[in-house]
């Protein structure tokens, strides 16, 4: 075998290796995972409406929900970075580092549990945790409702998203996180 023939044989083997490895990984993934559904699951008692989606987007990018008025959900779950922050550990209130990095929020509604350790069963249970977590957004629970009530326009958006519920901007409408969800 000439040197050139040996090089060609090695190149052919190396060129086929990614395809072989990919096929093996694809087969393993198909055994463990299902395709992402084409529509989100219904949250019992909380159907998605265009008004809720609009309000949710506003709140997601709202830094005034944080104690410093500088951090929004998008700060750690940056949609421009795939819904995460690309940091080893996320930076929160008063430049504190959390214990983990922020998982992506993309398709998070389909996760079996929320947070890296699964301490919240769904997005509804998860949503209130980071806002009141002293390391993440650092807002006392009472501050969140007061802040939202004080921002012009939010009262109307809440009323449209939750019609017929009296004063929709109350802590009763915010899922209170469990004690364990307050961990960094």
WOURSUL-V768763 format. One record per residue. N is the residue number from 1. SS is DSSP state (A for helix, B for strand, O for the rest). NEAR is the number of other C-alpha atoms within 12 Angstrom. Layout:
n->(N N)
ss->(SS SS)
near->(NEAR NEAR)
This chain:
n->(1 2 3 4 5 6 7 8 9 10 11 12 13 14 15 16 17 18 19 20 21 22 23 24 25 26 27 28 29 30 31 32 33 34 35 36 37 38 39 40 41 42 43 44 45 46 47 48 49 50 51 52 53 54 55 56 57 58 59 60 61 62 63 64 65 66 67 68 69 70 71 72 73 74 75 76 77 78 79 80 81 82 83 84 85 86 87 88 89 90 91 92 93 94 95 96 97 98 99 100 101 102 103 104 105 106 107 108 109 110 111 112 113 114 115 116 117 118 119 120 121 122 123 124 125 126 127 128 129 130 131 132 133 134 135 136 137 138 139 140 141 142 143 144 145 146 147 148 149 150 151 152 153 154 155 156 157 158 159 160 161 162 163 164 165 166 167 168 169 170 171 172 173 174 175 176 177 178 179 180 181 182 183 184)
ss->(O O A A A A A A A A A A A A A A A A A A A A A A A A A A A A A A O O O O O O O O O O O O O O O O O A A A A A A A A A A A O O A A A O O O O O O O A A A A O B A A A O O B O O O O O O B O A A A O B O O O O O O O O O O A A A O O O B O O O O O B O O A A A A O O A A A A O O O O O O O O A A A A A A A A A A O O O A A A A A A A A O O O O O O O O O A A A O O O O O A A A A O O)
near->(8 8 9 10 11 12 14 14 15 14 13 14 14 14 14 14 14 14 14 14 14 14 14 14 15 16 14 13 13 14 11 10 14 14 12 15 12 9 11 16 19 15 16 9 8 15 16 19 16 14 20 23 19 19 26 21 17 23 29 29 23 27 28 28 38 39 30 24 23 24 32 31 38 34 33 38 30 24 23 15 18 18 22 26 25 21 21 15 21 30 32 39 30 19 17 18 21 26 20 24 25 36 30 28 29 21 21 29 26 24 26 17 18 27 31 22 20 18 22 30 23 25 31 25 27 33 30 36 37 48 43 35 32 27 31 41 41 36 33 26 30 22 24 35 29 21 28 31 24 16 21 12 17 28 25 23 27 31 21 23 27 27 17 10 15 16 22 23 31 24 22 17 22 23 22 27 27 20 17 18 29 30 24 31)
